[in-house]
């Protein structure tokens, strides 16, 4: 068996940490180095980590000043010994055979990265996401083209550590995994996706994805702008596909602003104007894109008429877009 390093960034998650760590300890693949990176927690998270370390010699606890999720992941990478890396967020958990199934998929197909589907849980509702019809091997270009199905997140994947030789997550950015996913794809000769949901992604009410608009949400646009330029420079045939993702980042930020509290909207009028202006400027490309849904295009037509009409529509149909 080959050593796999499982990196868990931890910051003030005392209520969720036990379930996360126990799901890793109970993996059917046992040759693990479990790196718990305490990122300056002020609750009992560090104490819990130390207690787990006493019970299982596979656990390594790293304690550092708070630097954010990317910084904690990077610190884990720098201190890992495994041939492969997996990232688990500390308020999530995994199926007992996740590591084994991803590892076996890599060995069977000689891939450099394996990807699984995941369960997204919020307010007692669970959805399956990232499921492919059958186990499938992708080239770099195919993976980029199918990013909607594979998802850019760090945590539903197993990687050869060598992919991170000169790649680290951008510190201080949100959507940090979106910034680097295409760089990682480019380093792969093969990427394999399996048709199993093995990761439980838990959306909390206070997470960035569920909160009112904040300036840091603009990092989604920055990430996809970077990816769009990356694709235009290296894989120009994929430009229309990734342009649609770039524009969807603008739509997502616009939706976030307009569905926020009135006071939040008032404070961020300049961002609202800028995001709306960019979308309206790309009218022809958005309307004719085969990669943007009809429902989104119909909503876009309302945006062209007025922000208020668009706001009413997305508030009514938010769950289905």
C-alpha positions as CSV (number, residue, x, y, z in Angstrom):
1,X,0.0,0.0,0.0
2,X,1.2,3.5,-0.8
3,X,1.0,6.4,1.7
4,X,-1.8,8.9,1.2
5,X,-1.8,12.2,3.1
6,X,-5.2,13.5,4.1
7,X,-5.1,17.2,4.9
8,X,-7.8,18.7,7.1
9,X,-7.6,22.5,7.6
10,X,-9.2,23.4,11.0
11,X,-10.6,26.7,12.3
12,X,-13.2,26.9,15.1
13,X,-15.1,23.8,14.2
14,X,-15.4,22.1,17.6
15,X,-19.0,21.0,17.0
16,X,-18.2,19.2,13.7
17,X,-14.7,18.0,14.1
18,X,-15.4,14.6,15.7
19,X,-17.5,13.4,12.8
20,X,-15.0,14.6,10.2
21,X,-12.0,12.9,11.8
22,X,-13.7,9.7,12.7
23,X,-14.9,9.3,9.1
24,X,-11.2,9.5,8.0
25,X,-10.0,7.1,10.8
26,X,-12.6,4.6,9.7
27,X,-11.4,4.4,6.1
28,X,-11.1,1.0,4.5
29,X,-7.8,2.2,3.1
30,X,-5.6,2.3,6.2
31,X,-2.2,3.5,4.9
32,X,-2.9,7.2,5.8
33,X,-1.1,10.2,7.1
34,X,-3.8,12.3,8.6
35,X,-2.6,15.9,8.8
36,X,-4.8,18.1,11.0
37,X,-3.8,21.8,10.4
38,X,-5.1,23.9,13.3
39,X,-5.3,27.4,11.8
40,X,-5.3,29.4,15.0
41,X,-8.5,28.1,16.4
42,X,-9.8,29.9,19.5
43,X,-12.3,27.2,20.5
44,X,-11.6,23.6,21.6
45,X,-10.6,22.4,18.2
46,X,-6.9,22.1,19.0
47,X,-7.6,20.1,22.1
48,X,-9.8,17.7,20.2
49,X,-7.0,17.3,17.6
50,X,-4.5,16.5,20.3
51,X,-6.8,14.0,21.9
52,X,-7.3,12.2,18.5
53,X,-3.5,12.2,18.0
54,X,-3.0,10.3,21.3
55,X,-5.4,7.6,20.0
56,X,-4.1,7.1,16.5
57,X,-0.4,7.3,15.5
58,X,-1.4,8.1,11.9
59,X,-2.5,11.6,13.0
60,X,-0.1,14.5,12.8
61,X,-1.3,17.8,14.4
62,X,0.2,21.0,13.0
63,X,-0.5,24.3,14.9
64,X,-0.1,27.6,13.1
65,X,-1.3,31.2,13.2
66,X,-4.5,31.9,11.5
67,X,-4.0,32.4,7.8
68,X,-7.1,31.2,6.2
69,X,-8.1,28.0,4.3
70,X,-5.6,28.3,1.5
71,X,-2.7,28.9,3.9
72,X,-3.7,25.9,6.0
73,X,-4.0,23.6,3.0
74,X,-0.6,24.8,1.7
75,X,1.0,24.2,5.1
76,X,-0.4,20.7,5.1
77,X,1.0,20.1,1.6
78,X,4.4,21.4,2.6
79,X,4.5,19.0,5.6
80,X,3.0,15.9,3.9
81,X,4.9,12.7,3.2
82,X,2.4,10.8,1.1
83,X,2.6,9.9,-2.6
84,X,-1.0,11.1,-2.9
85,X,-3.0,13.9,-1.4
86,X,-6.7,14.3,-0.4
87,X,-8.3,17.4,1.2
88,X,-11.2,17.2,3.6
89,X,-12.9,20.3,5.0
90,X,-13.2,20.0,8.8
91,X,-17.0,20.5,8.9
92,X,-17.7,17.8,6.3
93,X,-17.2,14.0,6.3
94,X,-16.7,11.1,3.9
95,X,-17.9,7.6,3.2
96,X,-15.7,4.9,4.7
97,X,-14.4,3.7,1.3
98,X,-13.9,7.1,-0.4
99,X,-10.1,7.0,-0.3
100,X,-9.9,3.3,-1.4
101,X,-12.2,3.8,-4.3
102,X,-10.4,6.9,-5.6
103,X,-7.0,5.2,-5.1
104,X,-8.1,2.1,-7.0
105,X,-9.5,4.2,-9.8
106,X,-6.1,5.9,-10.2
107,X,-4.2,2.6,-10.2
108,X,-6.6,0.9,-12.6
109,X,-6.5,3.7,-15.2
110,X,-3.0,5.0,-14.5
111,X,-4.5,8.5,-13.9
112,X,-3.0,11.4,-12.0
113,X,-6.2,12.5,-10.3
114,X,-9.5,10.8,-9.4
115,X,-12.8,12.5,-8.8
116,X,-16.0,11.3,-7.1
117,X,-19.5,12.7,-6.7
118,X,-20.7,14.2,-3.5
119,X,-23.8,14.8,-1.4
120,X,-24.6,18.5,-0.8
121,X,-26.6,18.9,2.4
122,X,-28.5,22.1,3.4
123,X,-31.5,22.6,5.7
124,X,-32.3,18.9,5.8
125,X,-32.2,18.6,2.0
126,X,-29.6,16.4,0.3
127,X,-28.7,16.5,-3.4
128,X,-26.3,14.3,-5.3
129,X,-23.8,16.2,-7.4
130,X,-20.9,15.5,-9.6
131,X,-22.1,12.1,-10.6
132,X,-21.0,10.7,-14.0
133,X,-23.0,8.0,-15.7
134,X,-20.1,5.6,-15.5
135,X,-16.4,5.6,-14.6
136,X,-14.8,7.7,-17.2
137,X,-11.2,8.8,-18.1
138,X,-10.7,12.4,-19.3
139,X,-7.8,14.1,-21.0
140,X,-6.9,17.6,-19.7
141,X,-9.0,19.3,-22.4
142,X,-12.0,17.0,-21.8
143,X,-11.8,17.7,-18.0
144,X,-11.7,21.4,-18.6
145,X,-14.7,21.2,-21.0
146,X,-16.6,19.1,-18.4
147,X,-15.8,21.2,-15.4
148,X,-19.5,21.7,-14.6
149,X,-19.8,17.9,-14.0
150,X,-16.5,17.5,-12.3
151,X,-16.6,20.6,-10.1
152,X,-13.6,22.7,-9.2
153,X,-13.5,22.0,-5.5
154,X,-10.4,20.6,-3.9
155,X,-12.2,18.1,-1.6
156,X,-13.9,15.5,-3.9
157,X,-10.6,14.4,-5.4
158,X,-7.4,12.4,-4.9
159,X,-4.2,13.7,-6.4
160,X,-0.7,12.5,-7.0
161,X,1.3,14.8,-4.8
162,X,3.7,15.7,-7.7
163,X,0.9,17.7,-9.2
164,X,1.5,20.3,-6.5
165,X,5.2,20.6,-7.1
166,X,4.9,24.2,-8.1
167,X,1.2,24.9,-7.3
168,X,-0.3,26.2,-4.1
169,X,-3.7,27.6,-3.2
170,X,-3.9,31.5,-3.4
171,X,-3.8,32.8,0.1
172,X,-6.5,35.3,1.1
173,X,-8.8,34.3,-1.8
174,X,-12.3,32.8,-1.6
175,X,-13.1,30.1,-4.3
176,X,-9.4,29.3,-3.9
177,X,-9.7,25.9,-5.5
178,X,-11.3,27.4,-8.6
179,X,-8.2,29.5,-9.2
180,X,-5.9,26.4,-9.5
181,X,-8.1,23.6,-10.8
182,X,-7.2,24.1,-14.5
183,X,-3.5,24.3,-13.6
184,X,-3.8,20.9,-11.9
185,X,-5.8,19.4,-14.8
186,X,-3.0,20.5,-17.2
187,X,-0.4,18.6,-15.2
188,X,-2.4,15.4,-15.6
189,X,-2.0,12.8,-18.4
190,X,-5.3,11.3,-17.3
191,X,-8.1,12.3,-15.0
192,X,-10.6,9.6,-13.9
193,X,-14.1,10.3,-12.5
194,X,-16.1,7.5,-10.8
195,X,-19.8,7.2,-10.5
196,X,-20.0,7.2,-6.7
197,X,-21.1,9.9,-4.2
198,X,-18.5,9.6,-1.4
199,X,-18.2,13.0,0.1
200,X,-20.7,14.9,2.3
201,X,-20.5,18.6,1.8
202,X,-22.4,20.4,4.5
203,X,-23.6,23.9,3.8
204,X,-24.0,25.8,7.0
205,X,-26.3,28.8,7.4
206,X,-23.4,31.1,8.0
207,X,-21.2,29.9,5.1
208,X,-20.1,32.3,2.3
209,X,-22.4,30.6,-0.2
210,X,-25.5,31.3,2.0
211,X,-24.7,34.7,3.4
212,X,-25.5,38.2,2.2
213,X,-23.2,39.7,-0.4
214,X,-19.7,40.6,0.7
215,X,-16.8,42.0,-1.3
216,X,-15.0,38.7,-1.1
217,X,-17.7,37.1,-3.3
218,X,-16.1,39.0,-6.1
219,X,-13.2,36.5,-6.0
220,X,-15.5,34.1,-8.0
221,X,-15.4,36.5,-10.9
222,X,-11.6,36.9,-10.5
223,X,-11.1,33.1,-10.5
224,X,-13.1,32.6,-13.6
225,X,-11.4,35.6,-15.3
226,X,-8.1,33.9,-14.6
227,X,-9.4,30.6,-15.9
228,X,-10.8,32.2,-19.0
229,X,-7.5,33.8,-19.9
230,X,-5.7,30.5,-19.1
231,X,-7.9,28.6,-21.5
232,X,-7.7,31.3,-24.2
233,X,-3.9,31.1,-24.1
234,X,-3.6,27.3,-24.0
235,X,-6.8,25.7,-25.3
236,X,-8.5,28.3,-27.5
237,X,-10.9,25.8,-28.9
238,X,-12.5,25.7,-25.4
239,X,-13.0,29.4,-25.2
240,X,-16.8,29.4,-25.8
241,X,-17.3,26.8,-23.0
242,X,-15.2,28.7,-20.5
243,X,-16.6,32.1,-21.5
244,X,-20.0,30.8,-20.4
245,X,-18.6,29.9,-17.0
246,X,-17.0,33.3,-16.8
247,X,-20.3,35.0,-17.5
248,X,-22.1,32.7,-15.0
249,X,-19.7,33.9,-12.3
250,X,-21.0,37.4,-13.0
251,X,-24.6,36.1,-12.8
252,X,-23.9,34.4,-9.5
253,X,-22.4,37.5,-8.0
254,X,-25.3,39.6,-9.4
255,X,-27.8,37.2,-7.9
256,X,-26.0,37.4,-4.5
257,X,-26.1,41.2,-4.4
258,X,-29.8,41.4,-5.4
259,X,-31.0,38.8,-3.0
260,X,-29.2,40.4,-0.1
261,X,-30.6,42.7,2.6
262,X,-31.7,46.1,1.2
263,X,-29.0,47.8,3.3
264,X,-26.4,45.5,1.7
265,X,-27.6,46.3,-1.8
266,X,-27.4,50.1,-1.0
267,X,-23.9,49.8,0.3
268,X,-22.7,47.9,-2.8
269,X,-24.4,49.9,-5.6
270,X,-21.1,50.4,-7.4
271,X,-20.5,46.6,-7.6
272,X,-24.1,46.1,-8.7
273,X,-23.6,48.6,-11.5
274,X,-20.3,47.2,-12.6
275,X,-21.4,43.6,-12.6
276,X,-24.7,44.4,-14.4
277,X,-22.8,46.6,-17.0
278,X,-20.4,43.7,-17.9
279,X,-23.3,41.3,-18.4
280,X,-25.2,43.8,-20.6
281,X,-22.1,44.5,-22.6
282,X,-21.8,40.8,-23.5
283,X,-25.4,40.6,-24.8
284,X,-24.7,38.8,-28.1
285,X,-22.3,36.2,-26.7
286,X,-24.6,35.4,-23.8
287,X,-27.8,35.1,-25.8
288,X,-26.2,32.9,-28.5
289,X,-24.1,30.7,-26.2
290,X,-25.1,27.0,-26.4
291,X,-23.6,26.5,-22.9
292,X,-26.0,28.9,-21.1
293,X,-29.4,27.5,-20.2
294,X,-32.6,28.8,-21.7
295,X,-34.0,29.7,-18.3
296,X,-30.9,31.8,-17.6
297,X,-31.2,33.6,-21.0
298,X,-34.8,34.4,-20.3
299,X,-33.8,35.9,-16.9
300,X,-31.1,37.8,-18.7
301,X,-33.7,39.4,-21.0
302,X,-35.4,40.7,-17.8
303,X,-32.1,42.1,-16.7
304,X,-31.8,44.0,-20.0
305,X,-35.1,45.6,-19.2
306,X,-34.4,46.5,-15.5
307,X,-32.6,45.3,-12.5
308,X,-35.8,45.3,-10.5
309,X,-37.6,42.9,-12.9
310,X,-34.6,40.6,-12.8
311,X,-34.5,40.7,-9.0
312,X,-38.2,39.7,-8.7
313,X,-37.6,36.8,-11.1
314,X,-34.5,35.4,-9.4
315,X,-36.1,35.7,-6.0
316,X,-38.9,33.6,-7.2
317,X,-36.9,31.0,-9.2
318,X,-33.6,31.0,-7.3
319,X,-33.7,27.3,-6.4
320,X,-34.0,26.2,-10.0
321,X,-31.4,28.3,-11.7
